[in-house]
Amino acid sequence: EIIVVNTGSTQDEDPIIREYMAKYDNIVYIKTDERETIYRAWNRGVKAARGKYITNANTDDRHRRDAFEILSHILDERPEITLVYADSLITKTENETFETASPIGIFQWQDFDRRALFARCFIGPQPMWRQEVHDEYGCFDESFESAGDYEFWLRISRTRQFLHVKETLGLYLSSPTGMERGDMQ
């Protein structure tokens, strides 16, 4: 299942999304007229999701072809684990794929340690987690413009276990205009 959440984008993605929807029946398209915070958009996706696992992919995220298979297999095999996260290549070139990337570095995240998570977020940009955790902990805090995922990981880490997958499965775009660096006022 792929849920596309378009909140007030002005880049005219509709024709592209509809083209894919005509080919694949597992795409759900949610569109709002108003621009929303990233976490409100993520929450729309979480609430619409019917699968047992969730991952996010923002427009600048890329994954290795087998990333979802690897991450979901671990969650299938390890019921005590709620969230899995893997390492990511870093690029400065927009619209590269994982396979064609010209990486400038790599995020090699540390193994999970709840105390260390309080010092810095090392979960990475593309984790996968169990959908049912939202029944217990709710959704992402929509008042956040950045770091709402970090706040959620801290919240659920109180009672849930995370696992670092020591494989490079994602591609992260390091952009000076990105959400985490774009407005540093």
CYANA upper distance limits for C-alpha pairs under 8 A (distance plus 0.5 A):
  1 GLU  CA     26 ASN  CA      5.36
  1 GLU  CA     27 ILE  CA      6.46
  1 GLU  CA     28 VAL  CA      8.06
  1 GLU  CA     49 ALA  CA      8.26
  1 GLU  CA     50 ARG  CA      8.34
  1 GLU  CA     51 GLY  CA      7.71
  2 ILE  CA     26 ASN  CA      6.64
  2 ILE  CA     27 ILE  CA      5.23
  2 ILE  CA     28 VAL  CA      6.69
  3 ILE  CA     27 ILE  CA      6.26
  3 ILE  CA     28 VAL  CA      5.18
  3 ILE  CA     29 TYR  CA      6.45
  3 ILE  CA     30 ILE  CA      7.92
  3 ILE  CA     45 GLY  CA      6.58
  3 ILE  CA     48 ALA  CA      8.13
  3 ILE  CA     49 ALA  CA      7.81
  4 VAL  CA     27 ILE  CA      7.76
  4 VAL  CA     28 VAL  CA      6.65
  4 VAL  CA     29 TYR  CA      5.41
  4 VAL  CA     30 ILE  CA      6.60
  4 VAL  CA     45 GLY  CA      7.99
  5 VAL  CA     29 TYR  CA      6.72
  5 VAL  CA     30 ILE  CA      5.34
  5 VAL  CA     31 LYS  CA      6.43
  5 VAL  CA     41 ALA  CA      6.68
  5 VAL  CA     42 TRP  CA      8.18
  5 VAL  CA     44 ARG  CA      7.79
  5 VAL  CA     45 GLY  CA      7.08
  6 ASN  CA     29 TYR  CA      8.25
  6 ASN  CA     30 ILE  CA      6.68
  6 ASN  CA     31 LYS  CA      5.19
  6 ASN  CA     32 THR  CA      6.90
  6 ASN  CA     41 ALA  CA      8.19
  7 THR  CA     31 LYS  CA      6.20
  7 THR  CA     32 THR  CA      5.29
  7 THR  CA     33 ASP  CA      6.83
  7 THR  CA     34 GLU  CA      6.48
  7 THR  CA     35 ARG  CA      5.38
  7 THR  CA     36 GLU  CA      6.32
  7 THR  CA     41 ALA  CA      7.33
  8 GLY  CA     31 LYS  CA      7.80
  8 GLY  CA     32 THR  CA      6.15
  8 GLY  CA     33 ASP  CA      5.14
  8 GLY  CA     34 GLU  CA      5.20
  8 GLY  CA     35 ARG  CA      4.84
  8 GLY  CA     36 GLU  CA      7.91
  9 SER  CA     13 GLU  CA      8.36
  9 SER  CA     35 ARG  CA      7.42
 13 GLU  CA     17 ILE  CA      6.69
 14 ASP  CA     18 ARG  CA      6.45
 15 PRO  CA     19 GLU  CA      6.58
 16 ILE  CA     20 TYR  CA      7.01
 17 ILE  CA     21 MET  CA      6.67
 17 ILE  CA     29 TYR  CA      8.35
 18 ARG  CA     22 ALA  CA      6.65
 19 GLU  CA     23 LYS  CA      7.25
 20 TYR  CA     24 TYR  CA      6.54
 20 TYR  CA     27 ILE  CA      8.39
 21 MET  CA     25 ASP  CA      6.69
 21 MET  CA     26 ASN  CA      8.26
 21 MET  CA     27 ILE  CA      6.36
 21 MET  CA     28 VAL  CA      8.48
 36 GLU  CA     40 ARG  CA      6.66
 36 GLU  CA     41 ALA  CA      6.98
 37 THR  CA     41 ALA  CA      6.94
 37 THR  CA    142 GLU  CA      7.10
 37 THR  CA    143 SER  CA      8.18
 37 THR  CA    144 PHE  CA      7.96
 37 THR  CA    145 GLU  CA      6.49
 38 ILE  CA     42 TRP  CA      6.64
 38 ILE  CA    142 GLU  CA      8.28
 38 ILE  CA    145 GLU  CA      7.35
 39 TYR  CA     43 ASN  CA      6.50
 39 TYR  CA    140 PHE  CA      6.30
 39 TYR  CA    141 ASP  CA      7.13
 39 TYR  CA    142 GLU  CA      5.54
 39 TYR  CA    143 SER  CA      8.43
 39 TYR  CA    144 PHE  CA      7.60
 39 TYR  CA    145 GLU  CA      7.98
 39 TYR  CA    148 GLY  CA      7.16
 39 TYR  CA    149 ASP  CA      8.35
 40 ARG  CA     44 ARG  CA      6.83
 40 ARG  CA    140 PHE  CA      7.99
 40 ARG  CA    141 ASP  CA      8.34
 40 ARG  CA    142 GLU  CA      5.56
 41 ALA  CA     45 GLY  CA      7.03
 42 TRP  CA     46 VAL  CA      6.67
 42 TRP  CA     56 ASN  CA      8.02
 42 TRP  CA    140 PHE  CA      8.11
 43 ASN  CA     47 LYS  CA      6.53
 43 ASN  CA    139 CYS  CA      6.57
 43 ASN  CA    140 PHE  CA      6.91
 44 ARG  CA     48 ALA  CA      6.73
 45 GLY  CA     49 ALA  CA      6.52
 46 VAL  CA     54 ILE  CA      7.86
 46 VAL  CA    131 GLN  CA      8.07
 46 VAL  CA    139 CYS  CA      8.27
 49 ALA  CA     54 ILE  CA      8.19
 51 GLY  CA    131 GLN  CA      7.72
 52 LYS  CA    130 ARG  CA      6.41
 52 LYS  CA    131 GLN  CA      5.71
 52 LYS  CA    132 GLU  CA      7.54
 53 TYR  CA     72 SER  CA      7.73
 53 TYR  CA    128 MET  CA      7.12
 53 TYR  CA    129 TRP  CA      6.02
 53 TYR  CA    130 ARG  CA      5.04
 53 TYR  CA    131 GLN  CA      5.56
 54 ILE  CA    128 MET  CA      6.04
 54 ILE  CA    129 TRP  CA      5.93
 54 ILE  CA    130 ARG  CA      6.75
 54 ILE  CA    131 GLN  CA      6.28
 55 THR  CA    126 GLN  CA      7.17
 55 THR  CA    127 PRO  CA      6.49
 55 THR  CA    128 MET  CA      5.02
 55 THR  CA    129 TRP  CA      7.10
 56 ASN  CA    126 GLN  CA      6.89
 56 ASN  CA    127 PRO  CA      8.01
 56 ASN  CA    128 MET  CA      8.21
 57 ALA  CA     61 ASP  CA      5.91
 57 ALA  CA     62 ARG  CA      7.85
 57 ALA  CA    126 GLN  CA      7.43
 60 ASP  CA     94 GLU  CA      7.80
 60 ASP  CA     95 ASN  CA      7.58
 60 ASP  CA    172 TYR  CA      7.83
 60 ASP  CA    173 LEU  CA      6.69
 61 ASP  CA    126 GLN  CA      8.34
 61 ASP  CA    170 GLY  CA      8.00
 61 ASP  CA    171 LEU  CA      6.74
 61 ASP  CA    172 TYR  CA      6.43
 61 ASP  CA    173 LEU  CA      7.47
 62 ARG  CA     96 GLU  CA      8.43
 62 ARG  CA     97 THR  CA      6.66
 62 ARG  CA     98 PHE  CA      6.59
 62 ARG  CA    170 GLY  CA      6.33
 62 ARG  CA    171 LEU  CA      5.50
 62 ARG  CA    172 TYR  CA      7.48
 63 HIS  CA     67 ALA  CA      6.62
 63 HIS  CA     97 THR  CA      8.18
 63 HIS  CA     98 PHE  CA      6.48
 63 HIS  CA    169 LEU  CA      6.27
 63 HIS  CA    170 GLY  CA      4.85
 63 HIS  CA    171 LEU  CA      6.44
 64 ARG  CA     98 PHE  CA      6.02
 64 ARG  CA     99 GLU  CA      7.67
 64 ARG  CA    168 THR  CA      8.47
 64 ARG  CA    169 LEU  CA      5.50
 64 ARG  CA    170 GLY  CA      6.38
 64 ARG  CA    171 LEU  CA      8.28
 66 ASP  CA     70 ILE  CA      6.70
 66 ASP  CA    169 LEU  CA      8.32
 67 ALA  CA     71 LEU  CA      6.67
 67 ALA  CA    169 LEU  CA      5.82
 67 ALA  CA    170 GLY  CA      8.01
 68 PHE  CA     72 SER  CA      6.37
 69 GLU  CA     73 HIS  CA      6.46
 70 ILE  CA     74 ILE  CA      6.94
 71 LEU  CA     75 LEU  CA      7.02
 71 LEU  CA     84 VAL  CA      7.03
 71 LEU  CA     85 TYR  CA      8.30
 71 LEU  CA    128 MET  CA      7.17
 71 LEU  CA    165 VAL  CA      8.45
 72 SER  CA     76 ASP  CA      6.57
 72 SER  CA    128 MET  CA      8.02
 73 HIS  CA     77 GLU  CA      6.66
 74 ILE  CA     78 ARG  CA      6.36
 74 ILE  CA     84 VAL  CA      8.37
 75 LEU  CA     79 PRO  CA      6.63
 75 LEU  CA     81 ILE  CA      6.93
 75 LEU  CA     82 THR  CA      7.73
 75 LEU  CA     83 LEU  CA      8.25
 75 LEU  CA     84 VAL  CA      8.00
 75 LEU  CA    130 ARG  CA      8.41
 80 GLU  CA    160 ARG  CA      8.46
 80 GLU  CA    161 GLN  CA      7.27
 81 ILE  CA    160 ARG  CA      7.55
 81 ILE  CA    161 GLN  CA      5.50
 81 ILE  CA    162 PHE  CA      6.11
 81 ILE  CA    163 LEU  CA      7.18
 82 THR  CA    129 TRP  CA      6.05
 82 THR  CA    130 ARG  CA      6.01
 82 THR  CA    133 VAL  CA      8.09
 82 THR  CA    160 ARG  CA      6.47
 82 THR  CA    161 GLN  CA      6.15
 82 THR  CA    162 PHE  CA      6.34
 83 LEU  CA    127 PRO  CA      7.30
 83 LEU  CA    128 MET  CA      6.19
 83 LEU  CA    129 TRP  CA      4.66
 83 LEU  CA    130 ARG  CA      7.11
 83 LEU  CA    161 GLN  CA      7.36
 83 LEU  CA    162 PHE  CA      5.20
 83 LEU  CA    163 LEU  CA      6.87
 84 VAL  CA    127 PRO  CA      6.16
 84 VAL  CA    128 MET  CA      5.95
 84 VAL  CA    129 TRP  CA      6.88
 84 VAL  CA    162 PHE  CA      6.20
 84 VAL  CA    163 LEU  CA      5.31
 84 VAL  CA    164 HIS  CA      6.38
 84 VAL  CA    165 VAL  CA      7.12
 85 TYR  CA    123 ILE  CA      6.39
 85 TYR  CA    124 GLY  CA      7.08
 85 TYR  CA    126 GLN  CA      7.20
 85 TYR  CA    127 PRO  CA      4.89
 85 TYR  CA    128 MET  CA      7.05
 85 TYR  CA    162 PHE  CA      8.33
 85 TYR  CA    163 LEU  CA      6.97
 85 TYR  CA    164 HIS  CA      5.62
 85 TYR  CA    165 VAL  CA      6.29
 86 ALA  CA    109 TRP  CA      7.79
 86 ALA  CA    123 ILE  CA      8.40
 86 ALA  CA    124 GLY  CA      7.67
 86 ALA  CA    126 GLN  CA      8.01
 86 ALA  CA    127 PRO  CA      7.48
 86 ALA  CA    164 HIS  CA      6.31
 86 ALA  CA    165 VAL  CA      5.18
 86 ALA  CA    166 LYS  CA      6.51
 86 ALA  CA    167 GLU  CA      6.31
 86 ALA  CA    168 THR  CA      6.57
 86 ALA  CA    169 LEU  CA      6.55
 86 ALA  CA    170 GLY  CA      7.85
 87 ASP  CA    106 ILE  CA      7.75
 87 ASP  CA    107 PHE  CA      5.99
 87 ASP  CA    108 GLN  CA      5.50
 87 ASP  CA    109 TRP  CA      6.39
 87 ASP  CA    124 GLY  CA      7.70
 87 ASP  CA    165 VAL  CA      7.79
 87 ASP  CA    166 LYS  CA      7.02
 87 ASP  CA    167 GLU  CA      6.29
 87 ASP  CA    168 THR  CA      4.94
 87 ASP  CA    169 LEU  CA      6.64
 87 ASP  CA    170 GLY  CA      7.12
 88 SER  CA    106 ILE  CA      6.19
 88 SER  CA    107 PHE  CA      5.61
 88 SER  CA    108 GLN  CA      7.44
 88 SER  CA    124 GLY  CA      8.05
 88 SER  CA    168 THR  CA      5.68
 88 SER  CA    169 LEU  CA      6.42
 88 SER  CA    170 GLY  CA      4.87
 88 SER  CA    171 LEU  CA      5.70
 88 SER  CA    172 TYR  CA      6.76
 89 LEU  CA    103 PRO  CA      6.49
 89 LEU  CA    104 ILE  CA      8.22
 89 LEU  CA    105 GLY  CA      6.54
 89 LEU  CA    106 ILE  CA      4.83
 89 LEU  CA    107 PHE  CA      6.72
 89 LEU  CA    168 THR  CA      7.28
 89 LEU  CA    169 LEU  CA      8.45
 89 LEU  CA    170 GLY  CA      6.66
 89 LEU  CA    171 LEU  CA      5.22
 89 LEU  CA    172 TYR  CA      6.53
 90 ILE  CA    103 PRO  CA      5.82
 90 ILE  CA    104 ILE  CA      6.19
 90 ILE  CA    105 GLY  CA      5.52
 90 ILE  CA    106 ILE  CA      5.79
 90 ILE  CA    107 PHE  CA      7.52
 90 ILE  CA    171 LEU  CA      6.35
 90 ILE  CA    172 TYR  CA      5.35
 90 ILE  CA    173 LEU  CA      6.50
 90 ILE  CA    174 SER  CA      6.99
 91 THR  CA    101 ALA  CA      7.48
 91 THR  CA    102 SER  CA      6.87
 91 THR  CA    103 PRO  CA      5.20
 91 THR  CA    104 ILE  CA      5.98
 91 THR  CA    105 GLY  CA      7.65
 91 THR  CA    171 LEU  CA      7.58
 91 THR  CA    172 TYR  CA      6.67
 91 THR  CA    173 LEU  CA      5.58
 91 THR  CA    174 SER  CA      6.47
 92 LYS  CA    103 PRO  CA      8.21
 92 LYS  CA    104 ILE  CA      7.80
 92 LYS  CA    173 LEU  CA      6.11
 92 LYS  CA    174 SER  CA      5.73
 92 LYS  CA    175 SER  CA      6.81
 93 THR  CA    101 ALA  CA      8.43
 93 THR  CA    102 SER  CA      8.11
 93 THR  CA    173 LEU  CA      7.48
 94 GLU  CA    173 LEU  CA      7.28
 96 GLU  CA    100 THR  CA      6.69
 96 GLU  CA    101 ALA  CA      5.86
 97 THR  CA    101 ALA  CA      6.22
 97 THR  CA    171 LEU  CA      8.18
 98 PHE  CA    170 GLY  CA      7.50
 98 PHE  CA    171 LEU  CA      6.32
107 PHE  CA    124 GLY  CA      8.27
108 GLN  CA    166 LYS  CA      8.45
109 TRP  CA    122 PHE  CA      6.27
109 TRP  CA    123 ILE  CA      7.61
109 TRP  CA    124 GLY  CA      7.73
109 TRP  CA    164 HIS  CA      7.87
110 GLN  CA    122 PHE  CA      7.27
110 GLN  CA    164 HIS  CA      7.60
111 ASP  CA    163 LEU  CA      7.43
111 ASP  CA    164 HIS  CA      5.65
112 PHE  CA    116 ALA  CA      8.41
112 PHE  CA    117 LEU  CA      8.25
112 PHE  CA    162 PHE  CA      6.62
112 PHE  CA    163 LEU  CA      6.46
112 PHE  CA    164 HIS  CA      6.61
113 ASP  CA    117 LEU  CA      6.80
114 ARG  CA    118 PHE  CA      7.42
114 ARG  CA    157 SER  CA      7.14
115 ARG  CA    119 ALA  CA      7.81
116 ALA  CA    120 ARG  CA      7.19
117 LEU  CA    121 CYS  CA      6.10
117 LEU  CA    122 PHE  CA      7.34
117 LEU  CA    154 LEU  CA      7.67
118 PHE  CA    154 LEU  CA      7.78
121 CYS  CA    150 TYR  CA      6.67
123 ILE  CA    127 PRO  CA      7.35
123 ILE  CA    164 HIS  CA      8.49
125 PRO  CA    172 TYR  CA      7.70
126 GLN  CA    170 GLY  CA      7.28
129 TRP  CA    133 VAL  CA      8.42
131 GLN  CA    135 ASP  CA      8.40
132 GLU  CA    136 GLU  CA      7.80
133 VAL  CA    137 TYR  CA      6.61
133 VAL  CA    138 GLY  CA      8.15
133 VAL  CA    156 ILE  CA      8.12
134 HIS  CA    138 GLY  CA      5.01
134 HIS  CA    139 CYS  CA      6.27
137 TYR  CA    155 ARG  CA      7.97
137 TYR  CA    156 ILE  CA      7.20
139 CYS  CA    152 PHE  CA      8.27
140 PHE  CA    148 GLY  CA      6.60
140 PHE  CA    149 ASP  CA      7.10
140 PHE  CA    151 GLU  CA      8.47
140 PHE  CA    152 PHE  CA      6.51
141 ASP  CA    148 GLY  CA      6.43
141 ASP  CA    151 GLU  CA      8.43
141 ASP  CA    152 PHE  CA      8.10
142 GLU  CA    148 GLY  CA      7.96
144 PHE  CA    148 GLY  CA      5.79
145 GLU  CA    179 MET  CA      8.46
146 SER  CA    179 MET  CA      7.23
146 SER  CA    180 GLU  CA      6.70
147 ALA  CA    151 GLU  CA      6.85
147 ALA  CA    180 GLU  CA      8.43
148 GLY  CA    152 PHE  CA      6.74
149 ASP  CA    153 TRP  CA      6.65
150 TYR  CA    154 LEU  CA      6.72
151 GLU  CA    155 ARG  CA      6.73
152 PHE  CA    156 ILE  CA      6.73
153 TRP  CA    157 SER  CA      6.39
154 LEU  CA    158 ARG  CA      7.51
156 ILE  CA    160 ARG  CA      6.33
157 SER  CA    161 GLN  CA      6.94
157 SER  CA    162 PHE  CA      8.04
174 SER  CA    178 GLY  CA      7.93
175 SER  CA    181 ARG  CA      8.03
176 PRO  CA    181 ARG  CA      6.24
176 PRO  CA    182 GLY  CA      6.27
177 THR  CA    181 ARG  CA      6.68
177 THR  CA    182 GLY  CA      4.57
177 THR  CA    183 ASP  CA      8.16
178 GLY  CA    182 GLY  CA      5.46
179 MET  CA    183 ASP  CA      7.92
